[in-house]
């Protein structure tokens, strides 16, 4: 179940058993599984057992985003990538801190590709026609000029 803030709530033993059976039927068919279940103030619920891992194809990957709270995956280790039954179990700590660099690089590359399309070497700046310029320009001379922002 889901509690406040999107976190999992602790479920009954009967529910957990039914969930494990359902997961077992699907996990063997997956190449990648990402687990995220957390319960505030409690260890992360165990969602994937060693027996379930053993049913996955060799080369499959499980990413346990709850590893720092005990992990959703049996055998996951905080700060390590381990292999069990030919399946890689990724237990990176503080995954969110790994995303900013990639996101920043992606944004920078997209911005470069956009500007280089319109770059005029002689003018030393991008030259945009009125339609494109008006669509992408947010400010000019210290004033907000984009209709979507002023409207």
Secondary structure, DSSP 4 states (H G I P E B T S, - for coil): -B-GGG-B----HHHHHHHHHHHHHHHTT-SEEEE----TTSPPP--B-HHHHHTSPTT-EEEETTGGGT-SBTT--TTEEEEETTEEEEE-SSHHHHHHHHHHHHHHHHHHHHHHHHEETTTTEE---HHHHHHH--EETTEE--HHHH-
